[in-house]
Amino acid sequence: MYDLGNGFDGRSVAPGTNLLIEGPPMTGKRDLAFRILGRGATDGEGAIVVTTKDSADRIDEEFRDIAGVTDPLLGIVDCVTRQQGTGTPLEGELIRYASSPVDLTGIGIELSELLREFYQERGATENRVLLHSLSTLLMYSNLQTVFRFLHVFTGRIQSADALGLFVIDSTGHDAQTMSTLKQLFDGAIEVREQDGQREARLVGVEDASTWLDQP
């Protein structure tokens, strides 16, 4: 079981679970995802971040800071640096690069390679994977293409008995898009800001739908 951490009263989800983290912009969705990944990293689990918005060096720095883990087993698939042509790619066997967020095939290949290395070379049998964010993918590719990609992606998470987290800005997409994508996930973490306080709730799994305060 994958413990979601103190922000969810110690609730856990089963291996192979894929969760959509949805909410308006600026409600701390990525920070929340980092904390969930960090909860596992403190126990030696692997963490993989597929980033379509920020470079690998920024993800590496911010993950360590937010998750509070100094030496995590962290893999990153960077879909930004080569596209923008800015910054210096990080050196490291656990840092992989896709040409852009359009390169869905390349992203899938790099993710599979990292999962294989975590299992076979690093001995990490429990891994948490974050894709940040689906909204960026939908800017570059149509819904049908992204749906097919996610069908394969979530299948890899399930077959690897990993935990998958997928962030989306819910207010940036129409109801049909959101409804179509939700078919791929076992449940969701809904995030909102209420009276100046960030809140989140787990829905669709473990029958948990109570709003809980978040840092």
C-alpha positions as a printed NumPy array, in Angstrom:
array([[  0.   ,   0.   ,   0.   ],
       [  1.091,   3.556,  -0.721],
       [  0.685,   5.926,   2.221],
       [ -0.423,   9.37 ,   0.989],
       [  1.062,  11.081,   4.03 ],
       [ -0.038,  13.226,   6.95 ],
       [ -2.128,  15.517,   4.764],
       [ -4.556,  12.648,   4.228],
       [ -4.721,  11.295,   7.771],
       [ -2.5  ,   8.364,   6.846],
       [ -4.779,   7.04 ,   4.122],
       [ -3.22 ,   4.579,   1.689],
       [ -4.008,   3.353,  -1.812],
       [ -3.24 ,   0.019,  -3.434],
       [ -0.255,  -0.611,  -5.74 ],
       [ -1.12 ,   0.089,  -9.367],
       [ -3.392,   3.024,  -8.495],
       [ -3.541,   6.068, -10.796],
       [ -4.847,   9.329,  -9.315],
       [ -5.75 ,  12.582, -11.049],
       [ -4.812,  15.676,  -9.028],
       [ -7.245,  18.337, -10.182],
       [ -8.037,  21.887,  -9.181],
       [ -7.8  ,  25.544, -10.203],
       [ -4.432,  27.221, -10.81 ],
       [ -2.385,  28.37 ,  -7.802],
       [ -3.895,  25.895,  -5.359],
       [ -0.674,  23.973,  -4.673],
       [ -1.298,  20.869,  -6.773],
       [  2.364,  20.293,  -7.634],
       [  3.54 ,  20.91 ,  -4.061],
       [  0.965,  18.403,  -2.851],
       [  2.178,  15.855,  -5.412],
       [  5.791,  16.421,  -4.324],
       [  4.831,  15.771,  -0.704],
       [  3.098,  12.518,  -1.666],
       [  6.187,  11.407,  -3.593],
       [  8.369,  12.522,  -0.713],
       [  6.371,  10.421,   1.743],
       [  7.563,   7.348,  -0.114],
       [ 11.083,   8.626,  -0.733],
       [ 11.705,   8.87 ,   3.004],
       [ 11.179,   5.095,   3.166],
       [ 13.449,   4.354,   0.219],
       [ 10.787,   4.219,  -2.486],
       [ 11.635,   5.492,  -5.948],
       [ 10.217,   8.787,  -7.253],
       [  9.942,   9.664, -10.938],
       [  8.802,  13.088, -12.172],
       [  7.813,  13.644, -15.802],
       [  7.953,  17.415, -16.185],
       [  6.38 ,  19.298, -19.071],
       [  6.636,  22.727, -17.426],
       [  9.943,  23.038, -15.541],
       [ 13.518,  21.95 , -16.205],
       [ 15.148,  18.978, -14.483],
       [ 17.412,  21.146, -12.326],
       [ 14.462,  23.111, -10.977],
       [ 12.442,  19.95 , -10.314],
       [ 15.411,  18.368,  -8.528],
       [ 15.909,  21.407,  -6.286],
       [ 12.254,  22.035,  -5.483],
       [ 11.418,  18.376,  -4.897],
       [ 14.168,  18.053,  -2.297],
       [ 13.011,  21.265,  -0.623],
       [  9.259,  20.582,  -0.588],
       [  9.469,  16.842,   0.05 ],
       [ 12.093,  17.323,   2.732],
       [ 14.288,  14.496,   1.442],
       [ 18.023,  15.165,   1.107],
       [ 19.079,  12.132,  -0.915],
       [ 16.035,  10.675,  -2.688],
       [ 16.018,   8.01 ,  -5.365],
       [ 14.717,  10.507,  -7.916],
       [ 14.387,  10.082, -11.661],
       [ 13.294,  12.906, -13.964],
       [ 12.018,  12.931, -17.531],
       [ 12.582,  16.529, -18.699],
       [ 10.389,  17.536, -21.665],
       [ 11.335,  21.22 , -21.471],
       [ 15.09 ,  21.861, -21.715],
       [ 15.712,  20.595, -25.238],
       [ 12.601,  22.288, -26.609],
       [ 13.472,  25.681, -25.168],
       [ 17.187,  25.392, -25.882],
       [ 17.992,  27.172, -22.647],
       [ 19.824,  25.996, -19.57 ],
       [ 22.369,  23.254, -19.227],
       [ 21.119,  19.658, -19.122],
       [ 21.905,  17.964, -15.83 ],
       [ 24.356,  15.111, -15.942],
       [ 23.074,  11.938, -14.356],
       [ 21.904,   8.485, -15.265],
       [ 18.505,   9.129, -13.685],
       [ 17.881,  12.301, -15.694],
       [ 16.332,  11.664, -19.096],
       [ 15.281,  14.103, -21.81 ],
       [ 12.399,  14.069, -24.282],
       [ 12.533,  16.483, -27.197],
       [  9.327,  18.306, -26.188],
       [  5.877,  17.751, -24.65 ],
       [  4.755,  16.688, -28.133],
       [  7.139,  13.726, -28.055],
       [  4.718,  11.387, -26.304],
       [  6.451,   8.282, -27.633],
       [  9.792,   9.495, -26.299],
       [  8.269,  10.334, -22.922],
       [  6.814,   6.847, -22.645],
       [ 10.122,   5.215, -23.581],
       [ 12.101,   7.227, -21.03 ],
       [  9.574,   6.475, -18.294],
       [  9.746,   2.748, -19.039],
       [ 13.549,   2.837, -18.949],
       [ 13.59 ,   4.589, -15.588],
       [ 11.095,   2.13 , -14.108],
       [ 13.178,  -0.772, -15.421],
       [ 16.335,   0.698, -13.892],
       [ 14.653,   1.35 , -10.551],
       [ 13.456,  -2.249, -10.377],
       [ 16.393,  -4.12 , -11.863],
       [ 19.393,  -1.94 , -11.011],
       [ 18.296,  -0.082,  -7.879],
       [ 16.166,  -2.723,  -6.22 ],
       [ 13.243,  -0.314,  -5.784],
       [ 10.076,  -2.403,  -5.959],
       [  7.816,   0.451,  -4.835],
       [  7.796,   3.59 ,  -6.971],
       [  5.736,   6.749,  -7.258],
       [  5.407,   8.546, -10.609],
       [  4.236,  12.133, -11.181],
       [  3.306,  13.69 , -14.522],
       [  3.14 ,  17.476, -14.303],
       [  1.089,  18.443, -16.137],
       [ -1.651,  17.085, -18.371],
       [ -2.739,  20.629, -19.174],
       [  0.568,  21.234, -20.96 ],
       [  0.19 ,  18.039, -22.999],
       [ -3.285,  19.172, -24.054],
       [ -1.839,  22.479, -25.274],
       [  0.345,  20.626, -27.77 ],
       [ -1.736,  17.571, -28.722],
       [ -5.435,  16.884, -29.177],
       [ -7.544,  15.042, -26.629],
       [ -7.63 ,  11.769, -28.569],
       [ -3.828,  11.646, -28.826],
       [ -3.337,  12.455, -25.147],
       [ -5.98 ,   9.894, -24.168],
       [ -4.194,   7.129, -26.093],
       [ -0.871,   8.119, -24.53 ],
       [ -2.335,   8.135, -21.022],
       [ -3.999,   4.777, -21.597],
       [ -0.548,   3.275, -22.152],
       [  1.086,   5.391, -19.4  ],
       [ -1.428,   4.444, -16.708],
       [ -1.174,   0.819, -17.848],
       [  2.575,   0.89 , -17.189],
       [  1.943,   2.258, -13.703],
       [ -0.57 ,  -0.496, -13.024],
       [  1.617,  -3.308, -14.332],
       [  4.58 ,  -2.022, -12.298],
       [  2.496,  -1.892,  -9.087],
       [  3.524,   1.75 ,  -8.801],
       [  1.505,   4.822,  -7.775],
       [  0.69 ,   7.304, -10.542],
       [ -0.123,  10.985,  -9.954],
       [ -1.277,  13.208, -12.821],
       [ -1.798,  16.952, -12.347],
       [ -4.339,  18.978, -14.341],
       [ -5.731,  22.525, -14.079],
       [ -9.406,  21.622, -13.987],
       [-10.67 ,  25.103, -14.882],
       [ -8.639,  25.173, -18.112],
       [-10.609,  22.418, -19.836],
       [-14.241,  21.837, -20.721],
       [-16.438,  19.298, -18.974],
       [-16.232,  16.797, -21.837],
       [-12.42 ,  16.8  , -21.752],
       [-12.348,  16.288, -18.003],
       [-14.962,  13.538, -18.173],
       [-13.054,  11.726, -20.925],
       [ -9.752,  11.835, -19.066],
       [-11.236,  10.724, -15.752],
       [-12.127,   7.36 , -17.304],
       [ -8.422,   6.493, -17.154],
       [ -7.987,   6.993, -13.411],
       [ -8.922,   4.995, -10.341],
       [ -9.747,   8.113,  -8.377],
       [ -8.827,  11.731,  -7.879],
       [ -7.418,  14.193,  -5.414],
       [ -9.45 ,  17.373,  -5.648],
       [ -7.718,  20.566,  -4.524],
       [ -9.279,  23.94 ,  -3.747],
       [ -8.748,  27.121,  -1.776],
       [-11.448,  27.901,   0.74 ],
       [-11.381,  30.99 ,   2.978],
       [ -7.658,  31.396,   2.391],
       [ -6.896,  27.769,   3.279],
       [ -5.812,  25.127,   0.78 ],
       [ -7.821,  21.942,   1.062],
       [ -7.738,  18.557,  -0.647],
       [ -9.874,  15.45 ,  -0.627],
       [ -9.453,  11.94 ,  -1.968],
       [-12.388,  10.713,  -4.053],
       [-13.14 ,   7.464,  -5.842],
       [-10.867,   5.244,  -3.726],
       [-11.035,   4.165,  -0.092],
       [-14.465,   5.836,   0.105],
       [-12.768,   8.993,   1.387],
       [-14.317,  12.311,   0.403],
       [-13.663,  14.639,   3.349],
       [-11.944,  17.967,   2.69 ],
       [ -8.701,  18.129,   4.658],
       [ -6.51 ,  21.171,   5.324],
       [ -3.23 ,  21.218,   3.392],
       [ -0.002,  23.125,   4.098]])
